[in-house]
Amino acid sequence: MTSILPARPALSLCIPTLNRCAYICEAVQSIFEADWDVARVELCISNNASEHDYAQLEQLLPQAPSGLTVTYIVQPQRLTADEHMLAVASIARAGHVYLLGDDDRFLTEQLPRLLALVDAQDPDLAIFDGHLIDASGRTVGRLLDMPARAFTDPINAFDVLRDKCMFGALLVRTSLLKQSHFKALFGTSHAYCCFWFSLLERSSSVPVRILVPDFALVGLRVAEKTYNALDVYYRQIPYEIAVYRRHLQPGPAQHANHRFEQRFERKIASLGFLVRMHFAGMPIGELRNLAPHFHQRHAWKVRLAEFLVQSGIYPTARALIHRLRDKRPSRP
């Protein structure tokens, strides 16, 4: 472990990493280059027993700006994704934690606004928009592309933001990441979203502050993902919904989780979603074994989605629509 611990910081930036040294070096560099009060920030990195060489990162970390607290640990053995996220979040000493994927990076010019947000708003939770970037760092889209919002009712926030916080572009009050809640969600790959338990359990007499800020903060990599998207959508998230059902108190919180479950089931059962998954390279025929009950109910849609992609109908129609959009004259 490498660590020098001065006074308690205001913000902890936590990055779990596994076999992505080059990308995490980009992320760290984006932090080092920011023009902000680094004495109020700490950087926490946990290496999940990577097989890849991390010499580049280990040489970079001592170049941290003066005053920035850096903690880097190497796990003695491989943890699951959820266990590892808990491990790195547990290093944090600040009142707020920002969780960053090791293949993502901050938009350096926006980091001072992050610290200013913590100071001025003191949010319980902030979910940020981000730029979607490819393997070379080129911007290819936006993550949320939704207007800035503020919520004081956690049920309302859950309804709107429940499916917007699964990408990791979020800031959360550290005290909301309770270890028991974290562990209850082990196996979902989204255990860091355990803050919803604390927020939904909070008395209505205790105000909450949940924000969608008015600026994008991160570049989120859309290439070289190590997870199986079919497994995430058709096994992990349904399991996560079931865990919420078991732990939430009867009443408004349970109703909110049920509403999310209904919306999510409609989404993953839609023909459009299945087509896009298959076009992206996901072998949706494997749903027969991965999610047999789902496949039994929607087998015809799965077969039709496979046909639309493999026959070339969907790729051709998609390319035609893109060309028509590109040729559409811009408004004066």
C-alpha positions as CSV (number, residue, x, y, z in Angstrom):
1,M,0.0,0.0,0.0
2,T,1.2,3.5,-0.9
3,S,-0.5,6.2,1.2
4,I,0.1,9.5,2.9
5,L,-2.9,10.7,4.9
6,P,-3.3,14.4,5.8
7,A,-6.5,16.1,6.9
8,R,-9.8,14.6,5.9
9,P,-10.6,15.6,2.3
10,A,-13.9,16.8,0.9
11,L,-14.0,14.4,-2.0
12,S,-12.8,10.9,-2.7
13,L,-12.3,9.7,-6.3
14,C,-12.4,5.9,-6.2
15,I,-11.3,3.8,-9.1
16,P,-11.3,-0.1,-9.0
17,T,-9.1,-1.5,-11.8
18,L,-8.5,-4.9,-13.4
19,N,-6.1,-5.4,-16.3
20,R,-6.6,-1.9,-17.8
21,C,-3.4,-0.1,-17.0
22,A,-3.3,2.1,-20.1
23,Y,-6.9,3.3,-19.6
24,I,-6.6,4.0,-15.9
25,C,-3.4,6.0,-16.5
26,E,-5.6,8.2,-18.8
27,A,-8.1,8.5,-16.0
28,V,-5.4,9.4,-13.4
29,Q,-3.8,11.9,-15.8
30,S,-7.2,13.6,-16.3
31,I,-7.2,14.1,-12.5
32,F,-3.6,15.3,-12.2
33,E,-4.2,17.9,-14.9
34,A,-7.2,19.6,-13.3
35,D,-7.0,23.1,-12.0
36,W,-8.6,22.8,-8.5
37,D,-7.8,22.6,-4.8
38,V,-6.1,19.2,-4.8
39,A,-5.5,19.4,-1.0
40,R,-9.3,18.8,-0.6
41,V,-9.3,15.7,-2.8
42,E,-8.1,12.2,-2.4
43,L,-7.5,9.5,-5.1
44,C,-8.2,5.9,-4.1
45,I,-7.2,3.1,-6.5
46,S,-7.6,-0.6,-5.9
47,N,-5.9,-3.1,-8.2
48,N,-7.9,-6.4,-8.3
49,A,-4.9,-8.8,-8.5
50,S,-4.4,-7.9,-12.2
51,E,-2.2,-10.2,-14.3
52,H,-1.2,-7.2,-16.5
53,D,1.8,-5.1,-15.8
54,Y,0.9,-1.9,-13.9
55,A,4.4,-0.4,-13.9
56,Q,3.1,2.5,-16.0
57,L,0.6,3.4,-13.3
58,E,3.1,2.9,-10.4
59,Q,5.5,5.3,-12.1
60,L,2.7,7.8,-12.7
61,L,1.3,8.0,-9.2
62,P,4.4,9.6,-7.6
63,Q,3.9,12.5,-10.1
64,A,0.7,13.5,-8.4
65,P,0.3,17.2,-7.8
66,S,1.6,18.4,-4.5
67,G,-1.2,18.1,-1.8
68,L,-3.2,15.4,-3.6
69,T,-3.6,12.4,-1.3
70,V,-3.1,9.1,-3.3
71,T,-3.9,5.7,-1.9
72,Y,-3.0,2.7,-4.2
73,I,-3.6,-0.9,-3.0
74,V,-3.2,-4.3,-4.7
75,Q,-5.6,-7.0,-3.6
76,P,-3.9,-10.2,-2.6
77,Q,-6.5,-12.2,-4.5
78,R,-9.1,-11.6,-7.1
79,L,-12.4,-10.2,-5.8
80,T,-15.8,-10.2,-7.6
81,A,-16.7,-6.9,-9.2
82,D,-19.1,-6.0,-6.4
83,E,-16.6,-7.0,-3.7
84,H,-13.9,-5.0,-5.3
85,M,-16.2,-1.9,-5.6
86,L,-16.8,-2.2,-1.8
87,A,-13.1,-2.6,-1.2
88,V,-12.2,0.6,-3.0
89,A,-15.1,2.6,-1.6
90,S,-14.0,1.5,1.9
91,I,-10.7,3.3,1.4
92,A,-12.5,6.7,1.0
93,R,-12.3,9.1,3.9
94,A,-14.2,12.1,2.4
95,G,-17.8,12.9,3.0
96,H,-18.6,12.3,-0.7
97,V,-17.3,9.6,-3.1
98,Y,-17.1,9.6,-6.9
99,L,-16.9,6.2,-8.4
100,L,-15.1,6.0,-11.8
101,G,-14.7,3.0,-14.0
102,D,-11.0,2.2,-14.9
103,D,-11.7,2.5,-18.6
104,D,-13.3,6.0,-18.2
105,R,-11.8,9.4,-17.6
106,F,-12.8,12.7,-16.3
107,L,-13.4,15.8,-18.5
108,T,-10.5,17.6,-16.8
109,E,-11.9,21.1,-17.3
110,Q,-15.1,20.1,-15.4
111,L,-13.5,18.7,-12.2
112,P,-13.4,22.1,-10.5
113,R,-17.2,22.2,-10.9
114,L,-17.5,18.9,-9.2
115,L,-15.7,20.2,-6.1
116,A,-17.8,23.4,-6.2
117,L,-21.0,21.3,-6.4
118,V,-20.0,19.4,-3.3
119,D,-19.3,22.7,-1.5
120,A,-22.4,24.5,-2.6
121,Q,-25.0,21.8,-2.8
122,D,-23.8,19.1,-0.4
123,P,-25.9,16.5,-2.4
124,D,-26.9,13.1,-1.1
125,L,-26.6,11.8,-4.7
126,A,-25.6,13.4,-8.0
127,I,-25.9,11.5,-11.3
128,F,-24.0,13.1,-14.1
129,D,-24.3,13.1,-17.9
130,G,-21.2,12.0,-19.7
131,H,-19.6,11.8,-23.2
132,L,-19.6,8.3,-24.7
133,I,-16.1,7.7,-26.1
134,D,-14.6,5.0,-28.2
135,A,-11.3,3.1,-27.6
136,S,-9.3,6.0,-29.0
137,G,-11.1,8.6,-26.8
138,R,-13.2,10.0,-29.6
139,T,-16.6,11.3,-28.5
140,V,-19.4,9.2,-30.1
141,G,-22.5,10.2,-28.1
142,R,-24.0,11.3,-24.8
143,L,-24.9,9.1,-21.8
144,L,-28.1,10.7,-20.5
145,D,-28.7,13.9,-22.5
146,M,-31.4,15.0,-20.0
147,P,-32.0,18.4,-18.4
148,A,-30.7,19.4,-15.0
149,R,-33.0,18.4,-12.2
150,A,-33.2,18.5,-8.4
151,F,-35.2,16.1,-6.3
152,T,-36.2,16.3,-2.6
153,D,-38.5,13.2,-2.7
154,P,-36.5,9.9,-3.0
155,I,-39.4,8.0,-4.4
156,N,-39.7,10.5,-7.3
157,A,-36.0,10.4,-7.8
158,F,-36.0,6.5,-7.8
159,D,-38.8,6.6,-10.5
160,V,-36.8,8.9,-12.7
161,L,-33.2,7.9,-12.1
162,R,-33.2,4.2,-11.1
163,D,-32.0,3.1,-14.5
164,K,-29.7,6.1,-15.0
165,C,-27.3,5.2,-12.2
166,M,-26.0,1.8,-13.5
167,F,-23.2,3.4,-15.5
168,G,-21.1,4.6,-12.6
169,A,-21.1,8.3,-13.4
170,L,-22.3,9.3,-9.9
171,L,-21.3,11.1,-6.8
172,V,-22.8,9.9,-3.5
173,R,-22.6,10.8,0.2
174,T,-20.2,8.2,1.7
175,S,-22.5,7.5,4.7
176,L,-25.1,6.1,2.3
177,L,-22.8,3.3,1.2
178,K,-23.6,1.0,4.1
179,Q,-21.7,-2.3,4.1
180,S,-24.7,-4.4,4.9
181,H,-26.7,-2.9,2.0
182,F,-23.6,-3.3,-0.3
183,K,-23.3,-6.9,0.6
184,A,-27.0,-7.6,0.0
185,L,-26.5,-6.6,-3.6
186,F,-23.4,-8.7,-4.2
187,G,-23.9,-10.7,-7.4
188,T,-25.7,-7.9,-9.2
189,S,-22.7,-6.0,-10.6
190,H,-24.4,-2.8,-9.3
191,A,-23.9,-3.2,-5.6
192,Y,-22.6,0.4,-5.5
193,C,-26.3,1.5,-6.1
194,C,-27.0,0.3,-2.5
195,F,-27.5,4.0,-1.6
196,W,-31.1,3.6,-2.7
197,F,-31.8,1.5,0.3
198,S,-30.8,4.3,2.7
199,L,-32.5,7.0,0.7
200,L,-35.8,5.1,0.4
201,E,-35.7,4.2,4.1
202,R,-35.2,7.8,5.1
203,S,-38.1,9.4,7.0
204,S,-40.2,11.9,5.0
205,S,-39.3,14.5,7.6
206,V,-35.6,14.3,6.7
207,P,-35.0,16.2,3.4
208,V,-32.9,14.7,0.6
209,R,-31.0,16.4,-2.1
210,I,-30.6,14.4,-5.3
211,L,-29.3,16.2,-8.4
212,V,-28.8,15.8,-12.1
213,P,-26.2,18.5,-12.6
214,D,-26.1,20.7,-15.7
215,F,-22.7,19.6,-17.0
216,A,-21.2,16.4,-18.3
217,L,-18.3,15.2,-16.1
218,V,-16.8,12.1,-17.6
219,G,-15.9,10.3,-20.8
220,L,-17.4,6.8,-20.6
221,R,-15.7,4.2,-22.7
222,V,-18.1,2.2,-24.9
223,A,-15.5,-0.2,-26.2
224,E,-13.7,-3.3,-24.8
225,K,-16.2,-4.1,-22.0
226,T,-15.4,-7.2,-20.0
227,Y,-18.9,-8.0,-19.0
228,N,-21.6,-10.0,-20.9
229,A,-24.5,-7.6,-21.6
230,L,-27.0,-10.4,-22.0
231,D,-26.0,-11.6,-18.5
232,V,-26.4,-8.0,-17.1
233,Y,-29.9,-7.4,-18.6
234,Y,-31.4,-10.8,-18.4
235,R,-30.0,-12.2,-15.2
236,Q,-28.2,-9.7,-13.0
237,I,-30.7,-6.8,-13.1
238,P,-33.7,-9.1,-12.6
239,Y,-31.9,-10.5,-9.6
240,E,-31.1,-7.0,-8.4
241,I,-34.8,-6.1,-8.6
242,A,-35.7,-9.2,-6.5
243,V,-33.1,-8.2,-3.9
244,Y,-34.8,-4.8,-3.6
245,R,-38.1,-6.5,-3.3
246,R,-36.9,-8.6,-0.4
247,H,-35.3,-5.6,1.5
248,L,-37.5,-2.6,0.9
249,Q,-40.3,-1.8,3.4
250,P,-43.9,-2.3,2.3
251,G,-45.5,0.9,0.9
252,P,-44.2,3.6,-1.5
253,A,-40.7,2.1,-1.8
254,Q,-42.0,-1.3,-2.8
255,H,-44.4,0.3,-5.3
256,A,-41.6,2.3,-6.8
257,N,-39.5,-0.9,-7.3
258,H,-42.5,-2.6,-8.8
259,R,-43.0,0.2,-11.3
260,F,-39.3,0.0,-12.3
261,E,-39.6,-3.8,-12.7
262,Q,-42.6,-3.4,-15.1
263,R,-40.7,-0.8,-17.2
264,F,-37.6,-2.8,-17.3
265,E,-39.4,-6.0,-18.3
266,R,-41.2,-4.1,-21.2
267,K,-37.8,-2.8,-22.3
268,I,-35.9,-6.0,-22.5
269,A,-38.8,-7.9,-24.1
270,S,-39.3,-5.3,-26.9
271,L,-38.4,-6.4,-30.4
272,G,-36.3,-3.2,-30.9
273,F,-34.1,-3.9,-27.8
274,L,-33.5,-7.5,-28.8
275,V,-32.6,-6.4,-32.4
276,R,-30.2,-3.8,-31.1
277,M,-28.6,-6.3,-28.7
278,H,-28.1,-8.9,-31.5
279,F,-26.8,-6.3,-33.9
280,A,-24.2,-5.3,-31.2
281,G,-22.9,-8.8,-31.3
282,M,-24.9,-10.4,-28.4
283,P,-25.9,-14.0,-29.2
284,I,-29.5,-13.6,-28.1
285,G,-30.2,-17.2,-28.9
286,E,-28.3,-18.0,-25.7
287,L,-31.3,-16.6,-23.7
288,R,-32.7,-20.1,-24.0
289,N,-30.3,-21.2,-21.4
290,L,-29.5,-17.9,-19.6
291,A,-33.1,-16.9,-19.0
292,P,-35.3,-19.9,-19.9
293,H,-38.5,-18.4,-18.5
294,F,-38.0,-15.2,-20.5
295,H,-37.1,-17.2,-23.6
296,Q,-40.2,-19.4,-23.3
297,R,-42.5,-16.3,-23.2
298,H,-40.7,-14.4,-26.0
299,A,-39.1,-17.0,-28.2
300,W,-40.8,-15.7,-31.4
301,K,-39.4,-12.2,-30.8
302,V,-35.9,-13.6,-30.3
303,R,-36.1,-15.6,-33.5
304,L,-37.5,-12.6,-35.4
305,A,-34.8,-10.3,-34.0
306,E,-32.1,-12.9,-35.2
307,F,-33.7,-13.0,-38.6
308,L,-33.9,-9.2,-39.0
309,V,-30.2,-8.8,-38.2
310,Q,-28.8,-11.9,-39.9
311,S,-30.8,-11.3,-43.1
312,G,-29.4,-7.8,-43.4
313,I,-32.8,-6.2,-43.2
314,Y,-32.0,-4.3,-39.9
315,P,-28.4,-3.2,-40.8
316,T,-29.6,-2.0,-44.2
317,A,-32.6,0.0,-42.8
318,R,-30.4,1.4,-40.1
319,A,-27.7,2.6,-42.5
320,L,-30.4,4.1,-44.7
321,I,-32.0,6.0,-41.8
322,H,-28.5,7.4,-40.8
323,R,-27.9,8.6,-44.4
324,L,-31.2,10.3,-44.5
325,R,-30.5,12.0,-41.2
326,D,-27.1,13.2,-42.4
327,K,-28.7,14.7,-45.6
328,R,-31.5,16.4,-43.7
329,P,-30.9,20.2,-44.0
330,S,-30.2,22.0,-40.8
331,R,-32.6,24.6,-39.5
332,P,-31.6,28.2,-40.1
